[in-house]
Amino acid sequence: MLCLCKKALAGARAIGLIGMRDLVNYVCMTLIYGERWYSDPCITVRMTRVRRDYLEFDEAIKLLPPSKPTES
């Protein structure tokens, strides 16, 4: 678990997050989404927009897809 948190914190810092709330939220999102956090194009595009200052992290979280696929 510690290794996952270190990886998540490194990812959060890589996109420019510095506030405690953003760091905690980022770590939580990586735990909720698992490996999908790093591979889902919908998520990676939004995190790229955060890194480039086109989108605030709080707004990016609101735009994320459901953590579990919805049943049809």
C-alpha positions, 0 to 999 in steps of 0.5 A: 500500500505504501508503494502505491501511495508513493507512486500516486504522490509522485504522479500528483506532483508531476501534474503540479498538485501541491495543496494537501487536499489535491494530493489526498484526492489524487491518492484517493482517486488512484486507489479507487480507479486502480490501474485504470487511472493510468490507462483510461484515455478519458482520465489521462486526457483530463490529467494532462489538461490539469498538468498544462493548467487548462483545467483545475484538478477539482473540475477534472475530478467532477468530469471523471467517468464512473469508477465502475462500469454502469450496467446497461 
